[in-house]
Amino acid sequence: MLRVAVVGSGPSGVYTAQSLVEQTAVPDVRVHVLDRLPCPYGLVRYGVAPDHEKIKSLQNNLRTVLEHERIGFVGNVEAGARGLTPERLLELYHAVVYCVGAARDRRLGVPGEDLPGSFSATEFVSWYSAHPDAAARGFVLGARSAVVIGVGNVAVDVARVLARGPGELDPTDVPEAALGVLAASRVREVHMVGRRGPSQAKFTTKELRELGAMPRARVEVDPADLALDPAYADPAGLPAVGRRNVEVVRGWADATGRAMGRDPGERVIRMRFFLRPVEVLEEGGRAAGVRFERTVPDGSGGVRGTGAYEDVEAQLVLRAVGYRGVPLEGLPFDASRGTVPHASGRVLRDGVPSAGEYVAGWIKRGPTGVIGTNRPCAKETAGSLLADAPALARRTVADDPLATLRAWGHRPVEWPGWLSIEEAETALGRTLGRGSVKIPDWSGLLTAAGQE
């Protein structure tokens, strides 16, 4: 028997576990999927926007894997915390695969970034997704105008949620307190701003089109911004996604030019390009807007500043400019890349593969790709691990890892505990006249799991 721990229960972790148990070269592989939260699915549960039911339904596929007879979910166990170092994990398992993602947002590095009213999009997403670490944060959406800095899918999600009208999120699993704040929001203008042009934006076309399909909001685009993009006039040479994105944005620009005004109750998303943030403006000790420098293409795929500036008023500033991996105590870390050094998924210590230690997902390759990108990444790592299996299996490990974890003071939440959380969330939604509603705090989750 080969015992493997996979640290992280998001798509990369689940796909790694699936790759390990479905192969036939090593027939008796047993996998524990560890997570510091008592709930599985990672960013599919806590990062996918609540109104993206199709993507959230991926949980059903992940559930099927986690219910495999040779896979066990072990929640409420955090690697690197309370003494559970990589060295100690190797006392329990023949091999450990770290699929811990990229947990930290990238910063803008501009003055005023930490003013009250200025947040990372990660914080905002965690709040409306009911991540228990965000329970104490709370948001008060008294702002009239918001700026979302970034032109990727996270920025699109955040802008869409901010522009939703009252009642539109009722059918989702948004926690009740956040739903109330979003319903009472005073935000009427959302500026989504990128430093480059639409042909270089990172959003997918499906996500982009959803902005234009909202019943109580419309998208406005300044044609002057688009004219700066060399590919705007003729996008034929772009990859398919970039070409479709430019076509969608061009349609909004044409409609903006024809618009004669808007309904007073309508919310508007203003999509801006070729603007680089240089300062979050302050008034009364809070964020009051963002100063941008106008940029132009530099001829090499980047942009350069022009020395012309524009201030955009906003009482809420959200940065959505990407993620970075964070070091895990006891593992090597490449700070410049935000990843763990590896060779085909094998962790490298001083350039040499470390026996029994592997990585997959964003901590392996950086925060790139879509959910499906994790499949080939996980398969490569699983292949490396299985090739090493004869040597790994000779190591002596604990007979019962869960019993040892409990003896060390940990309180694992296993699959039945997670099912109890699901039942509690369904019951909560029923009392509120809604579908399943997420429990947003640690105490509530652990109580539902039978731990408190």
Buried (B, 14 or more C-beta within 10 A) or exposed (E): EBBBBBBBBBBBBBBBBBBBBEBEEBEEBBBBBBBBBBBBBBBBBBBBBBBBEEBBEBBEEBBEBBEEEBBBBBBBBBBBEEEBBBEBBBBBBBBBBBBBBBBBBBEBEBEBBEBEBBBBBBBBBBBBBBBBBBBEEEBEBEBBBBBBBBBBBBBBBBBBBBBBBEEBBEEBBBBBBBBEBBBEBEBBBBBBBBBBBBBBBBBBBBBBBBBBEBEBBBBBBBBEBBEBBEBBEEBEEBEEBBBBBBEBBBBBBEBBEEEEEEEEEBBBBBBBBBBBBBBBBBEEEBBBBBBBBBBBBEEEEEBEBEEEBEEBBBBBBBBBBBBBBBBBEBBBBBEEEBBBBBEEBBBBEEEEBBBBBBBBBBBBBBBEEEBEBBBEBBBBBBBBBBBBBEEBBEBEBBEEBBEBBEEBEBBBBBBEBBBBBBEBBEEBBEEEEBEBBBBBBBEBBBBBBEBE
